[in-house]
Amino acid sequence: MGIGSWARGAGMAGIGLLAGCGQAPPAALGTLEWDRITVPAPAAEVIAVVDVSEGQPVKAGTRLMQLDPARGDAQLAAAQADSARAQAQLEELEIGPRQEQIAQAQAQLAALRAQAAEASAYYRRVQPLARQRLVAAADLDRARAAAGNAEASVRAAEQAWLELVHGSRAQDIAQGQAAAGAAQALQAVQAVNVDKLQLRAPRDGVVDALPYRQGDQAPIGAPLVVLLVGPRPYARVYLPQPLRLQVKVGQAAQVQLEGDSRVLKGHVRSIRSEPSFTPYYALTGDDVARLSYLAEIEVDEAADMQALPAGLPVRVRF
């Protein structure tokens, strides 16, 4: 056989072998993840007690850590005192003035009436003397002013006595009720703030990270505890630009852990619309220096976080 004939035969055999192998399904690389939630710091207080450790499973309501409650307890005590004061003022308005206060006002009114009668009598006695020019005109003016002031004092005392007799107005009671309600609401808010100093797990999960330790003082809103939650994991992968056109939300997928023969069935739950540069661990062949799209493939079956920890490298085929 000649060299040309042998080369043509080998080429035909290679073409047949490639046709027999077929084309592998498209795949994307990424990591296995679980949904993460954070428990933020409700106040800038020192961490007094840490009750859990990283990797520990927790149930909803389990206390995770305790912040120093000294400041919160003092603020709660102040709010309770304000609430008690507002409630006492409301009760005083509802009950009305005491009988002793009414009697005191009545006695003061009687005394002022007597003084007014005396001032009026003196003014009447001075008038004829002033006409006969036996007293100075200034003395007559002073007597007239004294009688007028005494009458005004009597009228003021009468109104004060009537105010006590009639009791509190409906508008004053309504204002007292509003003030007492506001004080009670402030007390309830402060009680909630104190209770939040005991950080508790909002859901069942596994403690993934404790960014701060006992004795630290984190700022308000800082993540004190990171929890992994959810009944099933998901794969976070990067879709190369050519593969993006072939993958749709809701499409079935197969998730395979690197170095493991198990294949987990799943579906695409989301694809980011903003492209990014392909990370180094997802670079394969022609994908180098191309844009990629972050996608999440949710596993259909429930799994155990201990058996499938977060961060494992995976390969997803569509």
ABEGO torsion letter per residue (X at the ends): XBAAAAAAAAAAAAAAAAAAAEBBBBBBBBBBBBBBBBBBBABBBBBABBABBBGBBBBBGBBABBBBAAAAAAAAAAAAAAAAAAAAAAAAAAAEBBAAAAAAAAAAAAAAAAAAAAAAAAAAAAAAAAAAGABBAAAAAAAAAAAAAAAAAAAAAAAAAAAAAAEBBAAAAAAAAAAAAAAAAAAAAAAAAAAAABBBBABBEBBABBABBBGBBBBBGBBABBBBBEABBBBBBBBBAAAAAABBBGBBBBBBBBGBABBBBBBBABBBABBBBBBAAABBEAABGBBBBBBBBBBABBBBAAABBBGBBBBBBX
